[in-house]
Amino acid sequence: MIKRVVAGPGDPVPAGLGPALAARAGKPVPQDRFVLLGDNAAHSHDSRHTGFVQRGDILAVVVRRLTRPR
């Protein structure tokens, strides 16, 4: 699965992320935790459902988009 990091340690938890993080909105993200969101809100299993994601559960980081040669 590929998700976007929307908040990292020390960043405020964004509002409107659903019940898993509603009580934490505006408070800082704990150390070694992240808030991840998928692009399709209706079908994405992300922090809106699971809450914070631990640093150890992130397997890789995308550094740029790959394009096909023309």
C-alpha positions in Angstrom: 0.0 0.0 0.0 1.2 3.5 -0.7 0.0 6.3 1.6 0.9 10.0 2.0 2.4 11.2 5.3 0.2 14.2 6.4 1.7 14.7 9.9 4.8 13.5 11.6 6.2 13.6 15.1 5.5 16.9 16.7 3.1 18.1 14.0 -0.5 18.9 15.0 -3.0 16.1 14.1 -5.2 17.4 11.3 -8.9 17.8 12.1 -11.6 15.9 10.4 -9.8 12.5 10.2 -12.6 10.4 11.6 -13.1 8.6 14.9 -9.6 7.1 15.2 -8.0 10.5 15.7 -10.9 12.8 16.5 -9.9 13.3 20.1 -6.3 14.1 19.1 -7.1 16.8 16.6 -4.8 19.8 17.0 -2.5 17.9 19.5 1.0 16.9 18.5 1.7 13.6 16.9 3.7 11.4 19.4 7.3 10.6 18.8 8.0 7.8 16.2 4.3 8.0 15.0 2.8 9.3 11.7 -0.6 10.1 10.3 -1.0 8.5 6.9 -3.8 9.1 4.3 -4.6 7.3 1.1 -5.8 9.2 -2.0 -9.3 7.6 -2.1 -11.0 8.6 1.1 -14.0 6.3 0.5 -11.9 3.1 0.1 -8.5 3.7 1.7 -7.5 1.9 4.9 -5.4 4.5 6.6 -5.1 6.6 9.8 -8.7 7.6 9.5 -9.4 4.0 10.6 -6.3 2.8 12.4 -5.0 6.0 14.1 -1.2 6.6 14.3 1.3 4.4 12.3 4.6 3.5 14.0 7.8 4.4 12.3 8.8 0.7 12.1 5.7 -0.1 10.1 6.8 2.2 7.3 8.8 0.1 4.8 10.0 2.6 2.3 9.9 6.2 1.2 9.0 7.4 -2.3 11.5 10.1 -3.4 10.1 10.8 -6.8 7.6 9.7 -9.4 8.9 7.4 -12.1 7.9 8.2 -15.7 8.0 6.0 -18.8 10.6 6.9 -21.5 9.0 8.3 -24.6 
